[in-house]
Amino acid sequence: MPEPGKKPVSAFSKKPRSAEAAAGSPAVFEAETERSGVNARCLRGGSDLRAGDKYGPAAEGTRHTLTVRDVGPADQGPYAVIAGSSKVKFDLKVIEAVKAEPVPSPAPAPAEAPGAPGEALASATEEKGGSPSPEGSSSAVPDGLGAPDDPIGLFVMRPQDGEVTTGGSITFSARVAGASLLKPPTVKWFKGKWVDLSSKVGQHLQLHSSYDRTSKVYLFELHITDAQATFAGGYRCEVSTKDKFDSCNFTLTVHETVGPGDLDLRSAFRRTDSHEDAGTLDFSSLLKKRDSFRRDSRLEAPAEEDVWEILRQASPSEYERIAFQHGITDLRGMLKRLKGMKRDEKKSTAFQKKLEPAYQVSKGHKIRLTVELADPDAEVKWLKNGQEIQMSGSKYIFESIGAKRTLTISQCSLADDAAYQCVVGGEKCSTELFVKEPPVLITRPLEDQLVMVGQRVEFECEVSEEGAQVKWLKDGVELTREETFKYRFKKDGQRHHLIINEATLEDAGHYALRTSGGQALAELIVQEKKLEVYQSIADLTVGAKDQAVFKCEVSDENVRGVWLKNGKELVPDSRIKVSHIGRVHKLTIDDVTPADEADYSFVPEGFACNLSAKLHLMEVKIDFVPRQEPPKIHLDCPGRKPDTIVVVAGNKLRLDVPISGDPAPTVIWQKTITQKNKVPAGPAPDAPGAAGASDEWVFDRKLLCETEGRVRVETTKDRSIFTVEGAEKEDEGVYIVTVKNPVGEDQVNLTVKVIDVPDAPAAPKISNVGEDSCVVQWEPPAYDGGQPVLGYILERKKKKSYRWMRLNFDLLRELSHEARHMIEGVVYEMRVYAVNTIGMSRPSPASQPFMPIGEAAWPGTAPRPPPGPQLHCGRPPH
């Protein structure tokens, strides 16, 4: 093996490890080379090992295995493997098999298919010429029930590494002594570091437990059937009682089948790392491979990788990546300690077995440091960074069993990351302990953003640890701190910010924040700067001495502009006022005179846009009225009908009617109420909004005499004013003004039309869902607000987000649109707005949730399922 502290020149990406095997059982050693096609030779005692009854060297791609069958004492000793100029040594230790007392098992594990590559280690310990035991490969190194593998631990027999072929079955077993326990222990099985397998029990995984009253031993089993390639990896078994805790790590290797007929595409995507829907298809693993913006697979560190060993073998250029991957915050200090670590090769008189050069433990877990002494009666001292460790509650536990001395450190924290020494007399042995922090998780993801050129962009993400190390990426490329002229990085506790002060078209793309435990993705869309008119100015008809107000609203509140009268810039004065508040621009003309009747326009600065309207004067002609003259209503609007008034919903409706007569006439205001009965009849003539010939129209009049509130009527000697504050759709209709005096009467009908923004459209429908796109379809609104619908605005959001993002600046004229640039595997929703000359409607209800999935994600050759309610789940039918 390479000398500690030196970087070996190696062709191996994974080296074989020394192992123990019981006499009569097989032993398998595994190595991986940097590339396929490399010729790897296995040796023992300087001689090549040839394939035969005893040895089974094999190679498949970059994977190389050596199987030693029916091991015996003669097979114990050193072995080696050579690839290119690299040579790696490893040892095989043979232990005597101890026949364990029979413990009843709930059900034997199904036998694996004959001839499977992992047959040797996937089965239980078997006597020569016998059949596998029901405990599976976890019994490859059995322990006697009366002799625990570790006297300090709780296990009588620990689960062992195992191998299995795709589609095969395997059982891992753990035995716990129960003679001294008042109640059954608690056992948990994990995959990786944190995936609790109790939530995965289903078609492919079962957990069993039993108790043998004769031997007082608890048996716990993890049974895996129909094994898939995604099942491979590190596992952990934890056992705890009221006052003790123990854990054991083991590895499952899954070999692929060689025959093309054995390939099962559906099984390649079984879910293995989700806490719900166990046994269902897992598209996440496929999407990680398809999407170039997904997490780099190198960040998924195997459970219990030796960080010290990784740093020894890595080149200095890889130190930063390894530190980020494993949560190392003090890389400089760790490298300094690593450089000072030297294996003491001289013969020790005080120690039979010294401490390992380095240990690592996850934060919150416990670690045991063990030595064996030459003198069982010798006294030892334990030091931490040169200071003697004193007994303190349950933090430090000192154990002395025979010649073995053990220091157990419970609930490890970053303060326990230090150098430790065991001192016997004048001799000591040293080691380093690395406390590994848990992976940093994303607690609040990034949000998609849409901005205009020149606007400020700020991405915000929240992670599980304060001050954690993160990386920002754009389209898969890391953004460096040197690019401060373009990007600003900010930390605020658990929140991390990426700021772009002035966005350009080149900034559009997918941004990611990556941690040691995951990543968050979001899309930035940058549009050319355009101005949208939310509300245009409308024609006005006012009476002399009245006030005229032209108002418009645009999309950018920072836009300035000029007002024109008949094409010439309008200069404000005491009577003419111009205002700009936010996105709203107003032109107010007080005491309107005939000279004010003209064409008015608003021109935004920097945009090819012109908003125009006309001002009409309602002239009042009052003739000489002799005494005892009949009453008369005076309305005269040149160039237009005097009995039609248009008002925008929400604005003030004011009907100012000049009158005359002597004596002063009485004024009566009435509104015609039109009702439609479902009796076949012809349409009502001259009725506003008359329907087809199958309707019957009934008319009635409502007297308007309110003097306060939203509707008011005020009458003086020479005029009558009818006012409605905040016009509504219900205020539409025909208003009848009647003036009477003893000499006679006069009557005028005024038709009021209220125009408004359209009603909200119905929820859009989604179809033709692709890898990053879909087709959105919708229907026109039930009511267009009294003005034709000019177009539509489409928005989308991620299902778990609260933020809607607009997809178009120019209005969509059609009733469908193909939306693109979505992230595959993310659930989205869509909604739509209708726009007319008055403004924009309320949003429609959200569409059914859907997930963009490419054709390659659908198993087999069957066509993709049609859109429908099932789209929200994001999975194809079984």
Sequence and secondary structure as in RCSB ss.txt:
>XXXX:A:sequence
MPEPGKKPVSAFSKKPRSAEAAAGSPAVFEAETERSGVNARCLRGGSDLRAGDKYGPAAEGTRHTLTVRDVGPAD
QGPYAVIAGSSKVKFDLKVIEAVKAEPVPSPAPAPAEAPGAPGEALASATEEKGGSPSPEGSSSAVPDGLGAPDD
PIGLFVMRPQDGEVTTGGSITFSARVAGASLLKPPTVKWFKGKWVDLSSKVGQHLQLHSSYDRTSKVYLFELHIT
DAQATFAGGYRCEVSTKDKFDSCNFTLTVHETVGPGDLDLRSAFRRTDSHEDAGTLDFSSLLKKRDSFRRDSRLE
APAEEDVWEILRQASPSEYERIAFQHGITDLRGMLKRLKGMKRDEKKSTAFQKKLEPAYQVSKGHKIRLTVELAD
PDAEVKWLKNGQEIQMSGSKYIFESIGAKRTLTISQCSLADDAAYQCVVGGEKCSTELFVKEPPVLITRPLEDQL
VMVGQRVEFECEVSEEGAQVKWLKDGVELTREETFKYRFKKDGQRHHLIINEATLEDAGHYALRTSGGQALAELI
VQEKKLEVYQSIADLTVGAKDQAVFKCEVSDENVRGVWLKNGKELVPDSRIKVSHIGRVHKLTIDDVTPADEADY
SFVPEGFACNLSAKLHLMEVKIDFVPRQEPPKIHLDCPGRKPDTIVVVAGNKLRLDVPISGDPAPTVIWQKTITQ
KNKVPAGPAPDAPGAAGASDEWVFDRKLLCETEGRVRVETTKDRSIFTVEGAEKEDEGVYIVTVKNPVGEDQVNL
TVKVIDVPDAPAAPKISNVGEDSCVVQWEPPAYDGGQPVLGYILERKKKKSYRWMRLNFDLLRELSHEARHMIEG
VVYEMRVYAVNTIGMSRPSPASQPFMPIGEAAWPGTAPRPPPGPQLHCGRPPH
>XXXX:A:secstr
   TTS    SEEE    EEEETTS EEEEEEESSTT  EEEEETTEE  SSSSEEEEEETTEEEEEE S  GGG
 EEEEEEETTEEEEEEEEEE          SS      TT TTHHHHS    TT    TTGGGGSS   TTS SS
TTSSEEE    EEEETT  EEEEEEEE TT SS  EEEEEETTTEEGGGG SSSEEEEEEEETTTTEEEEEEEE 
S  GGG EEEEEEEE SS EEEEEEEEEEE  SSGGG  TGGGGB  S SSSTTSB HHHHHHHH TTS  GGGS
  TT  HHHHHHHS GGGHHHHHHHHT S HHHHHHHHHH     S  SSEEE   SEEEEETTS EEEEEEESS
TT   EEEETTEE    TTTEEEEEETTEEEEEE S  GGG SEEEEEETTEEEEEEEEEE     EEE    EE
EETT  EEEEEEESSTT   EEEETTEE  TT TTTEEEEEETTEEEEEESS  GGG EEEEEEETTEEEEEEEE
EE     EEE    EEEETT  EEEEEEES TT  EEEEETTEE    SSEEEEEETTEEEEEE S  GGG SEE
EEEETTSS  EEEEEEEEB       TT   EE  B TTS TTEEEEETTS EEEEEEEE SS  EEEEEEEEEE
EESS B   TT TT   TB EEEEEEEEE   SSSEEEEE SSEEEEEESS  GGG EEEEEEEEETTEEEEEEE
EEEEE         EEE   SS EEEE    S  TTS   EEEEEEEETT S  EE  SS B SSEEEE    TT
  EEEEEEEE SS B         B    GGGS SS     SSGGGGG     
